[in-house]
Amino acid sequence: MSNLKFTVLRTDPSCKARTGILELPHGPVETPIFMPVGTNATVKAIYHEKLKEIGYNLILANTYHLYLRPGMEVMKDFGGIHNFSSWNGNVLTDSGGFQVFSLSGLRKIDEKGVTFQSHIDGSRHIFTPEKVVDVEHIIGSDIAMCLDVCTPPDIDYRAAKEAWRITKNWAERSIKERNSIEDFRGNLFGIVQGNFYEDLRRESAETISSMDFPGIAIGGLSVGEEKSKFNDFLAFTASYITMEKPRYVMGIGSPDYIFEAVENGIDLFDCVLATRMARNGTVFTDDGPLVLKKAIHKMDHRPLDENCTCTACRRYSRAYLHHLVKCNEMYGGMLLTEHNLTYLYNLLKRIRKSIEEGTFLSFKREYIARYYGK
Amino acid sequence: MSNLKFTVLRTDPSCKARTGILELPHGPVETPIFMPVGTNATVKAIYHEKLKEIGYNLILANTYHLYLRPGMEVMKDFGGIHNFSSWNGNVLTDSGGFQVFSLSGLRKIDEKGVTFQSHIDGSRHIFTPEKVVDVEHIIGSDIAMCLDVCTPPDIDYRAAKEAWRITKNWAERSIKERNSIEDFRGNLFGIVQGNFYEDLRRESAETISSMDFPGIAIGGLSVGEEKSKFNDFLAFTASYITMEKPRYVMGIGSPDYIFEAVENGIDLFDCVLATRMARNGTVFTDDGPLVLKKAIHKMDHRPLDENCTCTACRRYSRAYLHHLVKCNEMYGGMLLTEHNLTYLYNLLKRIRKSIEEGTFLSFKREYIARYYGK
């Protein structure tokens, strides 16, 4: 049961990197693609129309946040997030598994579901896998993630195995719930867990791959572990996931991690990093991150990036952007957000081009060397 | 000595309200007009290009703030605020008199000038009238305000008289300094003071009017006094200022105050209210201010204002804007800022139209009645 069509266009001859077209209810998306995070049905500090102008047609929102605020009564009243937020592109909703793990004061997981406390008012709520699918159906998600059990990098084998057992059970129940909703228009993606244990990761990847999901996500990575561990477990896990479906790594969004993911045949990723960094005054460039607060930029007439097409780079100097950041001016956060999202969109465009030309790995090598100033 | 041309086009038959064209170094401005405040060389939370799209061609910046940050070294290096901030419209700079009065921890005024402490790092600085003219020349202000002594509404006659005496002396010294700068390209405006004493106000208005200023401002109003007192002193003071030059009331920007000012033949006004209110979730409408935090808006599908052309009104419901404000999302502040500035620009357009049609007073009556829900 699927409302998407995924076509792989080209695969790099030397690795698993691939380009494709993901056709979703609100239009096509070229992959691999980065998805900006719009937690509260708004990507922070940027106009919807700017997102569209840059080229984005798939953003992420959080079931956990939207469930608490504006709440399901409002979502129902507006017929879903697209109408409520006036965003006519695609929306992927995270299930809340990660938010409950990272934001909630209280979190109690059992076979039935997860009990948690709202970070807004402390009220208690229960998410079951069935309820999350229902909520995502009301939200009208184009891609809806299953409820899963996300675990920190330091738990023991027994706990990791139990978390995966519950995640698997919830995946089955999520599919059942989805199948019971006659007019379900979204696409329910499964999530691979298994912590940092190879046998659990392999079992999880193979099991989730074999289930009736139109897309597969890797969860539980980029949760605080070292980068080499991330790389190893990404490559290992990805190798056991079907290549037939779109593959998504959750929670990554810096250029170095993106290259790593693409090399392993990942098509989708999301992260708050690009927008959060921007609001704190740091931007991506081909020469690595630029911290605009630094006094070195005070009189610099150059744009952030000679080749970038965003408003900040077309119109403003580093000196003016430095000034805005120093003054804590909202316009600084707005311009730098537009820059980082433009930068990542264009980086993915360059990556897709390199895959089409069969030069992905050399592009990666050159890019990473320059990014780290080597 | 003037680099402006001011042409009165139409005066209302029943009051002093008038339309005009103010030609400035960076293009013409239709009057009466509201000037958005861009303290740090940025009108908070709005793209420069949006300001231009709305129709604004004259914004305000603060000498006090720019002097402290980015500082004059940067301003010189960039050849002024237009190049530094990439704003190609006109800029009026406040002299710092009011900021020193309202922001500075320490303020010591004597004949020579004012000693103050930076609100950023506590460092000590001196502004003399000459120095302020020099600084505004470096900034490249299209309209530069003289340094004045701004006083609170509760001081005695003796103190008010002394403040006006110094203001007058500083006005003369400001003109002398301006005349000594060969390539001074801006327009130095004088400021009327006199606190809330009629004889001082009259003397100040007549004296500043008679001096070699191409424009006259009324300062020291809207500093905490009651509205009726503001109205009385505005009308009284304005009646003694020349009608030949552009007339500016400093620090007002709500619809009711704007109508009052226009009725008294005021051409220019500025205020942080529109943009500050917006960031706090309140917007102007013909039916009075709308506080978006209120739960009443939670499911309201209507736009803020049926007739408004801003992004918020064209694209979003009150419910979505309520949600953004409740979530403290920057996009809320951005959209509401755009709304309030669009609203005020269009209100002034309606006011100018009513003056052209000779119906200003009836428009004022109807507008105010609806605004206060009568």
Interface residues (C-beta under 8 A of the other chain):
Chain A: N40 A41 T42 V43 K44 A45 I46 Y47 H48 E49 R69 P70 E73 V74 D77 F78 F84 S85 S86 R279 K298 M299 H301 T311 R315 Y316 S317 A319 Y320 H323 L324 K326 C327 E329 M330 Y331 G333 M334
Chain B: N40 A41 T42 V43 K44 A45 I46 Y47 H48 E49 R69 P70 E73 V74 D77 F78 F84 S85 S86 R279 K298 M299 H301 T311 R315 Y316 S317 A319 Y320 H323 L324 K326 C327 E329 M330 Y331 G333 M334
